């Protein structure tokens, strides 16, 4: 499974006039003792017009994780460490759309850091899905998470089953809470594909596909998310 985050681009001029291979990074400040460097993030331009109007980038992102442990082969114990991750990024100027493949925490943390360091050149936002509109254009809804209930003993509910959105339980829970994600199937290129969509437009593709095949599918899904059909 791969998670793609749909981010609406207000400003992405940080690479204007730059050639492929260019890297933009956050400033790295030294710790008080002058030894330990703070986490940093960078984004590298890999290829312009990589596929169907998308430029390709790669993010290298570091963040502090608080966890007690011991370094392998060392006697030194720690209570926090720097976690490093890489994320593929695809930017389509025509749609003012950036797709970032990665986990939600890292994507949001990277976005926050880069907007702070490049306030005049980097600005992204998330928008919400209109689930009723999305359901109209799917082949089958076979699962959903609902939360936000006004019941102290009930926080969230997961419902699964063929065309689950047509069940009485689904309608009852939806009326009492709010939908946070849907598991759907769609017909694309004479095949059926399963995916999960969260309220803020993260698409989790269930099948193992190439990056280009993922982009084809995401471009097909995009009008459903932006009410553009």
N, C-alpha and C positions, 0 to 999 in steps of 0.2 A: 504494500500500500504506500502511496505517496500523497502528501498533503500540499496543495497549492493554495496560496493566499492571494485573493484578488484585491489589489490595492489601487485606489483611484489616484492618479498623479495630478497634483496641482502645479508642481514645479520639479523638473528633473534636468536642470541645466548644468549640473556639476561636471559633465563630460563634454560640454559644447566645445568644438574645436580640437578635441583630443583624439589621438589615434588609438588603434587597437593595442592592447597591452598596458594602457595607462591605468594607474591605481590611485584611488583616493582613500585616505585613511583619517581616522580620528587622531587627535593629538594624544601622545602617550606621556603621562606625567610620572615622575619618579616618586617613590614612596619617601617618607620622612628620613629613612636611613640611607637613601640614595642608591639602594641596591634593587629592591623589588619593584618592577615596573607594573603599572596598573593595566587592566585589560584594555584592549583596543579593538577596533573594527575597521575593516577595509572592504572596498568593492572594486573589482577589476573588470575592465571592458575586454571581453573575450573576442567577440565578432559582431560587427554591424550587419544588419540584414541577415541574421542567422537563419530564420525560417519564417516565411509568410508574414513579413513585416515586423518580426520580433528581433531586437538586438539581444545578444546573450552576455550576461555578466556572471561573476562568481563573488559571493560574499564570504569573507572569513571573519568570524565573529567570536569574541571572547567575552565571557561573563563569569562573575564570581559565584561559586556554588558553596553553600555552607553545609559541610558534612564532616563528621569526625572519622579519621582513619589514619593509616600509616602508609608511607610511600614504599612501594615494592623494593625489597633489597636494602632498605634503610631503617635505621632506628628512630628516625624523626617522625613524630606524630603531627597531624594537622587537624584543624577544625574548619578550614575552608581551602578551596583550591580554584584555579582558573580552568574553566571548561572551554574548549575550542571546538567550533563546528564550521562546516562549509555548506553553503546553500546556493543552488542554481537560481538565477534570476533572468526573467525574460521581460523586456520592455517594448511595448507597442505604442509608438507616438500617435498613430491615427486614432486609436481608441483611448488614449490617455490612461493606459492600463499597465500595471506592473504585476507580474506573477512571480511570487517567491516560493520556492519549494523548501519546506522546513517545518520545524515545530513552532507552535504559536508563541511560546515564550521567547525564543531566540529572534523570531521575526519582529515582534513588538519591541524587544530590547534594542535591536539594531536600528529600527525606525526612529526610536526615541533619541538614541545617541547621535545619529547622522543629522537629524533635524536640529539638534542642539549645536553641532559643529559647523553645519552648512545651512544656516537659517534662510539665506537669500537664494540658495540653489537647490534645495532638497526639501520637498514637502509632499507627504502622502497621507491618504485618509482611507478609512474603511466605511463602506455603506452596507445597509441591511437588505436582506432578501425579502421579497414579498412572497411568502410561502404559498398562499392560495393561487397566485399567478403561476408560480413554478409547478405546482401540482397539476395544473391544467395541461402542461406541456410535457409531462413525464409519462412513461409507459406503465409504471407500477410504483406505488409507494409501499415498501415492505418493512419500514421501521421508522420510529421517531422517538426523540427525547423531549419531554415536557417538564418544565419547572415553574417556579414562581407562584406556588400555591399558597393560599391564605389558610394554611393548616399547619399548626406547629409540629405535628408528627409526620407530615408528608413533605419532602423536599423536591423530589423528582420522580418521574415515572418513565420507564422505557417500554414501548409497545412494539411487537414484531408480528408479522403475518402478512400473507398475500393481500394486497390492497387494504392495508390496515387503516388507512384514512377513511374508509367507508364504514368502519365498525362503530357501534354505539359507544364503546369504551373510549375510543379516540375522540369522538365529538364531545363526550362528557368531560374528559380531562382537558381538552383544548379550551373548553368554555371556562374552566376553573383556573387554568394556568396559562403558560405561554410556550410556544414551540421554540426549542433551541437548536434542533437539527433534524434532518430527514434523511432516511436511506431510500434511494430511488433507483429505478432502472430506466434507461432510455434506449431507443433504437437508433443506431448510428452506423452507417455504411453496412447495412444488412446484417448487423449483429446487435446483441443486447449487452449493455454495459451497466455495471453496478457502481454506485458512488454514494458518498455521504456529503451533504451540504449543511454547513452551520449557518446560524442567523446572520453572521457578519461576513459571509462569502468566502469561507474556506471550503475547498472541494477536495475530498479524499477519494482518489481513484483506487478501486479495489484490484483491478487486473494489472499484471506486470506488462508494461508497454515501453517502447522507446520514448525518449523525450519528444521527438517529432510527432509521434502518435498521440502522446499526451496533449501536445499543443493543438493538434487537430480536434481532439475531443473537447478541450477547454474552449476553443473558439466556437464550437457548436453549442456548448452550454451557455456561453456568455450572454446571448440575447435573452435567455430565460431568466438570468439573474438580474438583468438591467431593464426588463420589461420592454424589449426591443424587437418583438416578433410581430 
